[in-house]
Amino acid sequence: RESTLMHGLVDWVALDRIHSDVGQSNPRATLPQIREDTLDLVRSLVEPRLFELGEVTDTEVFSPWTESLDQAMEKLRHTYVENFAAEEVWPWCCRLNLTPEGERRAQSTQQDQ
């Protein structure tokens, strides 16, 4: 969680970054567990509005997803879990954009370290 917040201070956070961080935090986890933990982490960051979930357009502009969080998570699950073999797609299928509240939390976490 803290790693994602710190990455958010620098740039949009791609799904592959979160997946990698989750895997590194629990090296004994199976791939299905890493994917579930990744989805749980995304939800835990978006639900309290620390991040917004969306995608980056061809013109490098963040475009938030407009559907409900449940619908967005189902869309993400479909691309990330059900089509995991599409390695050219899922790593960048969404990005997390730090909100002002997320930025405050990240800066507070950074000062505590």
Rosetta blueprint (number, residue, H / E / L):
1 R L
2 E H
3 S H
4 T H
5 L H
6 M H
7 H H
8 G H
9 L H
10 V H
11 D L
12 W L
13 V E
14 A E
15 L H
16 D H
17 R H
18 I H
19 H H
20 S H
21 D H
22 V H
23 G H
24 Q H
25 S H
26 N L
27 P L
28 R L
29 A L
30 T L
31 L H
32 P H
33 Q H
34 I H
35 R H
36 E H
37 D H
38 T H
39 L H
40 D H
41 L H
42 V H
43 R H
44 S H
45 L H
46 V H
47 E L
48 P L
49 R L
50 L L
51 F E
52 E E
53 L E
54 G E
55 E E
56 V E
57 T L
58 D L
59 T L
60 E L
61 V L
62 F E
63 S E
64 P E
65 W L
66 T L
67 E L
68 S L
69 L H
70 D H
71 Q H
72 A H
73 M H
74 E H
75 K H
76 L H
77 R H
78 H H
79 T H
80 Y H
81 V H
82 E H
83 N L
84 F L
85 A L
86 A L
87 E L
88 E L
89 V L
90 W H
91 P H
92 W H
93 C L
94 C L
95 R E
96 L E
97 N E
98 L E
99 T L
100 P H
101 E H
102 G H
103 E H
104 R H
105 R H
106 A H
107 Q H
108 S H
109 T H
110 Q H
111 Q H
112 D H
113 Q L
